[in-house]
Amino acid sequence: MAAAYPIVFDMVTTSDSSKQSSDSSASANGSTVEAQPIKLLRTRESEKLERIRHTFSHVMAMAVQRLFPKAQVTIGPSIDYGFYYDFDAPEPFTDKDLKSIKKEMIKIIKKGLPVVREEVSREEAKRRIEELGEPYKLEILEGLQEPITLYHLGDQWWDLCAGPHIETTKDLHPKAFDLESVAGAYWRGDETKAQLQRIYGTAWETPEELKEYKRRKEEAKRRDHRKLGKELGLFVFSDDVGPGLPLWTPKGTLLRSTLEDFLKAEQVARGYQPVVTPHVGRVDLFKTSGHWQKYAEDLFPMMGESEDEGFVLKAMNCPFHVQIYKSQLRSYKELPLRLAEFGTVYRFEQSGELGGLTRVRGFTQDDAHLFVTPDQLDKEFLKVVDLIQVTLRALKMDQSFKARLSFRDPENKSQYIGSDEAWDKAQNAIRQAVETMEMDHFEGIGEAAFYGPKLDFIVRDALEREWQLGTVQVDYTLPERFDLEYVAEDGTRQRPIMIHRAPFGSLERLIGILIEQYAGDFPLWLAPEQVRLLPVTEGHWAYADSAAAEMRQLGVRVEVDKSGERLGKMIRNSEKAKIPVMSVIGDKEVDATSLSIRTRKEGDLGAIALPEVLERLKVALSDRADF
């Protein structure tokens, strides 16, 4: 990823409720009308924006080559919210250069140059490219199918391109774009080839959309989980340990444990059985599953002298759970068998793709694998979907999710394993399930796992960015590859079906998302420190310790501030640490056996008797509600 993480917007509204309520305009009769939220679209959602952004990329390339004649262009597509172009330039582009390029782009836009499409023969394209002395364009030309098309900006600049574009640069608003950053990029994504400079830009139809986009980017920076994670003391990274390998502090571990305990309790109630599997396994295990052939480059290097005797760090849990199933002959009476594990896996992500907790090299999946008979499949699948929905409700992310039916691409069947019959059965089972539950869903062709289709839950966070969280997969293929069986009621040996599921996906990624979703201001049940008691003087410590002890017996995570700081400083420190509930303890509280409660949600609640505080905390934690 070029940025720290992708910024994704749908219907964008302000996150400041007070600002939102006052954001209105006066109508002709003096009444006020609520301003409509600005909708920011991805390129793929608007043909007009695709043309605008693609044309902006050409205008930028033209401006660069005017200012830096020795710069050679490579490719310049539109992307989700803008565009980029890769250049081979003698010197690195600076922030000052970006400002100059932007000014030159505005000059080009204001000229109203026509954007003209031209079809040429391969030989003619080659002749023109050789005249320009552009070797990258020659390489691009070799991979193009006819017709070969060129797009001209007036008679001053052209490039190989398939389009689409607008008709004239007059249709580009000079105040609706910006150049954002410069990043390194290898030619063709190959680190053995030349390193280029990639200039990123964003472009919109109107200046108002650009302004809202920038506001959203600033809000994303404020919520950045890497920044907040450090400020709140949740996790750290160490160069001595290695990139992409987070270290969890006591507070971060409490947050992880709270999420694990929540899901474990739900799983036990639903008949799941916990298992634990090793962090390494034989290469042969992953050859049988097909992961070695498909993802060998993404695994950590093999340990051992040969593949026959080699071991690798596990990148997935399913082959291990398969071995537990296969350790004895199963009867239909034992099915469904639901095996669950918070299993840590390792994947050798490229360093440029790492991004805080959302893209790491070691992460813990809330993995489970269900082994079911054919007549159990539909019912068990629906139960898994229900569990994922319960999870999203608990995290307050259930109001903005879509279900994606992640199916294989029928035009590229070689990317997948398993028979057509197995794939058809699995995909039909998923489609039937979402239709039965009347879920809002769409199909994602080509998004399937290599061994089977998935139902993925795509949620939107407070910044309207989309993330994939829960997933459930139907798999006929791995039971076949591992020759799994059970004894059916009629005594015959039959093949079970596997359901893979992970409501969280991975704890690391989920926590990164939650930090940004809540801006670090976790709800009471999730907060690593739920209550902080602030005794005014050392003479109030004993009462504070006694009250804290009673809270801990209820499972409340409470701390007593004995720093000796002045009261105002202790309150500010508690607010900075985003503690949901705090209480100042002075003589009045000690004498009345009460606590003066202040919450982040409701502010100052005044003095409340200690027994009532304990009861309200107990109920709030049980209901996963505010105090």
VENNORMO-V159620 format. One record per residue. N is the residue number from 1. RES is the residue in one small letter. OMEGA is omega in degrees with one decimal (NA if undefined). D_FIRST is the distance of its C-alpha to the first C-alpha in whole Angstrom. Layout:
BEGIN
((N,RES,OMEGA,D_FIRST) (N,RES,OMEGA,D_FIRST))
END
This chain:
BEGIN
((1,m,-179.4,0) (2,a,176.1,4) (3,a,-179.6,6) (4,a,173.3,7) (5,y,-177.2,7) (6,p,174.2,7) (7,i,-175.6,11) (8,v,-178.1,13) (9,f,169.9,17) (10,d,175.1,20) (11,m,-171.9,24) (12,v,174.8,23) (13,t,-179.3,26) (14,t,-179.9,26) (15,s,-179.5,26) (16,d,-172.6,29) (17,s,-180.0,32) (18,s,177.2,35) (19,k,-177.6,33) (20,q,-176.4,32) (21,s,-179.0,36) (22,s,-177.1,37) (23,d,-178.0,35) (24,s,179.7,38) (25,s,-177.3,40) (26,a,176.3,44) (27,s,-176.6,45) (28,a,-177.2,48) (29,n,175.5,51) (30,g,177.7,49) (31,s,179.8,47) (32,t,179.1,44) (33,v,-179.6,41) (34,e,176.7,37) (35,a,-180.0,35) (36,q,177.5,32) (37,p,-179.4,29) (38,i,-179.5,26) (39,k,179.7,24) (40,l,-172.7,21) (41,l,168.7,20) (42,r,179.8,17) (43,t,-175.7,18) (44,r,-179.0,19) (45,e,-176.8,21) (46,s,178.3,23) (47,e,-179.9,24) (48,k,178.9,26) (49,l,177.4,22) (50,e,179.6,21) (51,r,-179.4,24) (52,i,-175.4,23) (53,r,179.0,20) (54,h,179.3,20) (55,t,176.1,23) (56,f,-179.3,21) (57,s,178.5,19) (58,h,177.6,22) (59,v,178.7,24) (60,m,-179.5,21) (61,a,177.9,22) (62,m,179.5,25) (63,a,179.7,25) (64,v,-176.4,23) (65,q,172.4,26) (66,r,-176.2,29) (67,l,-177.1,28) (68,f,-172.6,27) (69,p,-179.6,29) (70,k,179.2,28) (71,a,177.9,24) (72,q,-178.5,23) (73,v,175.4,21) (74,t,179.7,19) (75,i,-178.0,17) (76,g,-177.8,16) (77,p,165.9,15) (78,s,177.1,15) (79,i,-169.8,12) (80,d,-175.9,13) (81,y,179.9,14) (82,g,-173.9,15) (83,f,168.9,14) (84,y,171.1,13) (85,y,176.8,15) (86,d,-177.9,15) (87,f,167.6,18) (88,d,-176.2,20) (89,a,-176.8,22) (90,p,-177.4,24) (91,e,178.0,23) (92,p,174.6,20) (93,f,179.6,19) (94,t,175.5,20) (95,d,177.5,20) (96,k,177.6,24) (97,d,-179.9,23) (98,l,178.8,21) (99,k,178.5,24) (100,s,179.1,26) (101,i,179.7,24) (102,k,178.6,24) (103,k,179.0,27) (104,e,177.3,28) (105,m,179.9,26) (106,i,177.0,28) (107,k,-179.4,31) (108,i,-179.3,30) (109,i,-175.4,30) (110,k,176.9,33) (111,k,179.3,35) (112,g,-178.5,34) (113,l,174.3,33) (114,p,176.7,34) (115,v,-169.0,31) (116,v,176.5,33) (117,r,179.2,32) (118,e,173.5,34) (119,e,179.0,34) (120,v,175.2,35) (121,s,178.0,36) (122,r,-178.9,34) (123,e,-179.6,37) (124,e,178.0,37) (125,a,-179.9,33) (126,k,-179.7,33) (127,r,-178.0,36) (128,r,179.6,34) (129,i,179.1,31) (130,e,176.2,33) (131,e,179.7,35) (132,l,-176.0,32) (133,g,-176.4,31) (134,e,-176.4,27) (135,p,179.8,26) (136,y,178.4,23) (137,k,177.2,25) (138,l,179.9,27) (139,e,176.9,25) (140,i,-178.8,23) (141,l,-178.7,27) (142,e,-177.5,27) (143,g,-177.2,25) (144,l,173.0,26) (145,q,179.5,29) (146,e,8.2,32) (147,p,175.1,32) (148,i,-177.7,31) (149,t,174.7,30) (150,l,172.6,29) (151,y,-177.4,29) (152,h,166.2,31) (153,l,-171.7,30) (154,g,175.8,34) (155,d,-171.1,36) (156,q,-175.0,33) (157,w,176.7,30) (158,w,175.5,29) (159,d,170.3,26) (160,l,-178.2,26) (161,c,176.4,24) (162,a,-179.0,25) (163,g,2.9,24) (164,p,178.9,25) (165,h,173.9,26) (166,i,-173.4,28) (167,e,-176.9,32) (168,t,179.9,32) (169,t,173.1,30) (170,k,-177.6,33) (171,d,175.6,30) (172,l,179.5,28) (173,h,-175.7,28) (174,p,178.6,28) (175,k,-177.7,27) (176,a,177.3,24) (177,f,175.2,21) (178,d,172.3,20) (179,l,-166.8,17) (180,e,-173.2,15) (181,s,173.4,13) (182,v,178.9,13) (183,a,174.9,10) (184,g,178.0,11) (185,a,178.1,10) (186,y,176.6,13) (187,w,-178.1,15) (188,r,-179.7,15) (189,g,-175.9,12) (190,d,-175.4,15) (191,e,176.2,15) (192,t,-178.4,19) (193,k,-173.8,19) (194,a,174.8,18) (195,q,-176.7,16) (196,l,174.1,15) (197,q,-178.2,14) (198,r,175.9,12) (199,i,178.4,14) (200,y,174.2,12) (201,g,173.7,15) (202,t,-176.4,16) (203,a,-176.3,19) (204,w,177.2,22) (205,e,-173.3,25) (206,t,174.6,27) (207,p,-179.9,27) (208,e,177.4,27) (209,e,177.8,24) (210,l,179.5,22) (211,k,179.9,24) (212,e,177.0,23) (213,y,179.8,19) (214,k,178.2,19) (215,r,179.1,21) (216,r,178.4,19) (217,k,178.2,16) (218,e,178.0,19) (219,e,177.3,20) (220,a,177.2,16) (221,k,180.0,16) (222,r,-177.2,20) (223,r,-175.0,19) (224,d,-173.8,16) (225,h,178.0,16) (226,r,177.5,16) (227,k,-178.3,18) (228,l,178.9,21) (229,g,177.5,20) (230,k,-178.7,22) (231,e,-178.0,24) (232,l,177.2,26) (233,g,-176.5,26) (234,l,-178.0,24) (235,f,176.3,22) (236,v,169.5,21) (237,f,-179.0,19) (238,s,176.0,21) (239,d,-180.0,20) (240,d,176.6,23) (241,v,178.7,22) (242,g,180.0,19) (243,p,176.8,15) (244,g,-179.0,14) (245,l,-175.0,18) (246,p,174.3,19) (247,l,-174.4,22) (248,w,177.3,24) (249,t,176.8,27) (250,p,-179.6,30) (251,k,178.3,29) (252,g,178.8,25) (253,t,175.8,28) (254,l,178.4,30) (255,l,176.9,27) (256,r,-176.9,26) (257,s,179.4,30) (258,t,178.2,30) (259,l,178.6,28) (260,e,-177.7,29) (261,d,178.0,33) (262,f,-176.3,32) (263,l,178.1,31) (264,k,179.1,33) (265,a,178.2,36) (266,e,-177.7,35) (267,q,178.9,35) (268,v,-179.9,38) (269,a,-177.2,40) (270,r,172.5,39) (271,g,176.1,40) (272,y,177.9,37) (273,q,-177.7,38) (274,p,174.6,36) (275,v,175.0,35) (276,v,-178.3,33) (277,t,-175.6,32) (278,p,178.7,31) (279,h,179.5,28) (280,v,176.9,29) (281,g,-179.9,30) (282,r,174.9,32) (283,v,-178.2,30) (284,d,179.0,32) (285,l,-177.5,31) (286,f,171.3,28) (287,k,179.3,30) (288,t,-178.9,32) (289,s,-178.1,29) (290,g,-178.4,27) (291,h,-178.1,24) (292,w,-179.1,25) (293,q,-174.2,25) (294,k,-169.6,22) (295,y,-177.0,20) (296,a,-178.7,21) (297,e,-178.8,18) (298,d,179.2,16) (299,l,172.9,19) (300,f,-174.8,21) (301,p,-178.6,23) (302,m,173.5,27) (303,m,-177.4,29) (304,g,-173.7,33) (305,e,-178.9,34) (306,s,179.3,34) (307,e,-179.0,32) (308,d,-178.2,36) (309,e,-171.7,36) (310,g,175.7,32) (311,f,173.8,30) (312,v,170.6,26) (313,l,-175.3,25) (314,k,177.6,24) (315,a,178.3,21) (316,m,-174.2,23) (317,n,-169.4,26) (318,c,-179.9,28) (319,p,179.2,30) (320,f,177.9,31) (321,h,175.5,33) (322,v,-178.8,34) (323,q,175.5,36) (324,i,176.1,37) (325,y,-172.1,39) (326,k,-175.6,40) (327,s,176.1,42) (328,q,178.3,45) (329,l,-175.7,46) (330,r,173.7,45) (331,s,176.4,48) (332,y,179.9,47) (333,k,179.7,48) (334,e,-175.6,45) (335,l,3.9,43) (336,p,173.9,40) (337,l,-175.3,39) (338,r,-178.3,36) (339,l,-174.6,34) (340,a,-179.1,32) (341,e,165.4,30) (342,f,-171.1,27) (343,g,178.6,26) (344,t,-179.0,23) (345,v,-173.0,21) (346,y,177.5,19) (347,r,-173.7,16) (348,f,177.9,15) (349,e,176.0,11) (350,q,-174.6,10) (351,s,-180.0,10) (352,g,-179.0,7) (353,e,-178.0,5) (354,l,-179.7,8) (355,g,179.4,8) (356,g,179.7,12) (357,l,-173.5,14) (358,t,174.5,11) (359,r,-174.2,10) (360,v,179.7,13) (361,r,175.6,15) (362,g,-176.9,18) (363,f,-175.7,19) (364,t,179.3,22) (365,q,173.3,22) (366,d,-169.7,25) (367,d,168.6,26) (368,a,178.1,29) (369,h,-179.3,31) (370,l,177.6,34) (371,f,-170.1,37) (372,v,172.2,39) (373,t,-179.0,42) (374,p,-178.0,41) (375,d,176.1,43) (376,q,-169.4,41) (377,l,-174.6,38) (378,d,-177.5,38) (379,k,-179.0,39) (380,e,178.1,37) (381,f,179.7,34) (382,l,177.4,35) (383,k,178.1,36) (384,v,178.1,32) (385,v,177.5,31) (386,d,178.5,33) (387,l,178.6,32) (388,i,179.0,28) (389,q,175.1,30) (390,v,179.1,32) (391,t,179.8,29) (392,l,177.5,27) (393,r,-179.8,30) (394,a,-179.8,30) (395,l,-178.8,27) (396,k,177.4,28) (397,m,-175.9,25) (398,d,-176.8,28) (399,q,-173.0,28) (400,s,178.0,25) (401,f,172.9,24) (402,k,177.6,24) (403,a,178.4,25) (404,r,174.3,23) (405,l,-174.2,25) (406,s,-174.6,23) (407,f,178.4,25) (408,r,176.1,25) (409,d,-177.2,24) (410,p,179.2,28) (411,e,-178.1,27) (412,n,-175.7,25) (413,k,-178.1,28) (414,s,179.5,27) (415,q,-172.5,24) (416,y,174.4,26) (417,i,-179.7,29) (418,g,-175.8,32) (419,s,175.3,34) (420,d,-179.7,34) (421,e,-179.8,37) (422,a,179.9,35) (423,w,179.4,32) (424,d,178.9,34) (425,k,-176.5,36) (426,a,-178.6,32) (427,q,177.5,31) (428,n,178.9,34) (429,a,-179.9,34) (430,i,179.9,31) (431,r,179.9,32) (432,q,-178.4,36) (433,a,-177.9,34) (434,v,177.4,32) (435,e,177.3,35) (436,t,-178.5,38) (437,m,178.8,36) (438,e,-179.6,35) (439,m,172.1,32) (440,d,-174.3,29) (441,h,174.7,27) (442,f,-178.3,26) (443,e,176.1,25) (444,g,-177.7,22) (445,i,-179.1,23) (446,g,-177.8,21) (447,e,-178.1,19) (448,a,166.8,22) (449,a,-174.5,22) (450,f,-177.8,23) (451,y,-179.9,26) (452,g,179.8,27) (453,p,-177.3,26) (454,k,164.9,24) (455,l,-176.7,25) (456,d,178.8,22) (457,f,-178.2,22) (458,i,-177.3,20) (459,v,174.2,20) (460,r,-179.7,20) (461,d,-176.2,20) (462,a,177.9,21) (463,l,179.9,19) (464,e,174.1,19) (465,r,-178.8,16) (466,e,177.1,16) (467,w,170.8,15) (468,q,176.7,17) (469,l,-175.6,19) (470,g,176.3,22) (471,t,175.0,23) (472,v,-173.0,26) (473,q,175.4,27) (474,v,-170.7,30) (475,d,172.3,31) (476,y,-167.9,34) (477,t,-178.8,32) (478,l,174.6,32) (479,p,178.1,35) (480,e,-176.6,37) (481,r,179.2,35) (482,f,177.0,36) (483,d,178.8,39) (484,l,-178.9,40) (485,e,166.0,43) (486,y,178.7,45) (487,v,-178.2,49) (488,a,-177.5,49) (489,e,180.0,52) (490,d,176.9,54) (491,g,179.3,54) (492,t,176.1,51) (493,r,-178.0,48) (494,q,-178.9,45) (495,r,175.3,41) (496,p,173.4,39) (497,i,177.8,36) (498,m,168.2,33) (499,i,173.5,31) (500,h,176.8,28) (501,r,178.5,27) (502,a,-179.2,24) (503,p,178.6,25) (504,f,-170.6,22) (505,g,170.2,20) (506,s,-178.5,19) (507,l,-178.4,21) (508,e,-177.4,18) (509,r,179.8,15) (510,l,-177.9,18) (511,i,174.8,19) (512,g,178.7,16) (513,i,-177.5,17) (514,l,177.9,20) (515,i,-179.0,20) (516,e,177.3,18) (517,q,-177.7,21) (518,y,-174.5,24) (519,a,179.5,22) (520,g,-177.6,24) (521,d,-172.1,27) (522,f,171.4,28) (523,p,-172.1,31) (524,l,-172.5,34) (525,w,-178.3,33) (526,l,-172.8,30) (527,a,178.4,30) (528,p,173.0,30) (529,e,-172.2,33) (530,q,-177.5,35) (531,v,171.4,38) (532,r,178.5,39) (533,l,-173.7,43) (534,l,177.7,44) (535,p,-175.4,48) (536,v,179.9,49) (537,t,178.8,51) (538,e,178.7,52) (539,g,-179.8,55) (540,h,-177.3,52) (541,w,-175.3,50) (542,a,179.5,53) (543,y,178.9,52) (544,a,178.9,49) (545,d,179.8,48) (546,s,178.7,51) (547,a,179.3,49) (548,a,179.6,46) (549,a,178.5,47) (550,e,178.3,48) (551,m,-178.4,45) (552,r,177.4,43) (553,q,177.0,46) (554,l,-178.6,44) (555,g,179.9,41) (556,v,175.7,40) (557,r,-172.1,37) (558,v,175.9,39) (559,e,175.3,40) (560,v,180.0,43) (561,d,178.5,42) (562,k,-176.8,44) (563,s,-177.1,43) (564,g,178.0,46) (565,e,174.8,44) (566,r,-173.4,46) (567,l,-179.5,45) (568,g,179.1,43) (569,k,178.8,41) (570,m,179.2,40) (571,i,179.8,40) (572,r,178.0,37) (573,n,178.8,35) (574,s,179.1,35) (575,e,179.0,34) (576,k,178.2,31) (577,a,177.1,31) (578,k,176.7,31) (579,i,-176.5,33) (580,p,-176.6,35) (581,v,173.9,38) (582,m,-178.6,40) (583,s,172.8,44) (584,v,-178.8,46) (585,i,175.7,49) (586,g,-177.5,52) (587,d,-177.3,56) (588,k,-178.6,56) (589,e,178.8,54) (590,v,-177.9,55) (591,d,-176.0,59) (592,a,-174.3,58) (593,t,-177.8,55) (594,s,174.4,53) (595,l,174.0,49) (596,s,-170.0,48) (597,i,174.5,45) (598,r,179.5,42) (599,t,179.0,39) (600,r,-178.2,35) (601,k,-171.1,36) (602,e,-178.0,40) (603,g,-175.5,41) (604,d,179.3,44) (605,l,179.6,46) (606,g,-177.4,49) (607,a,178.0,51) (608,i,-180.0,51) (609,a,-176.5,53) (610,l,179.0,51) (611,p,179.3,52) (612,e,177.3,51) (613,v,-179.5,47) (614,l,-179.5,47) (615,e,-179.6,48) (616,r,175.7,45) (617,l,-179.6,43) (618,k,-179.0,44) (619,v,-177.5,43) (620,a,-179.8,40) (621,l,178.8,38) (622,s,-177.4,40) (623,d,-174.1,39) (624,r,-177.4,36) (625,a,175.7,37) (626,d,-180.0,37) (627,f,NA,40))
END
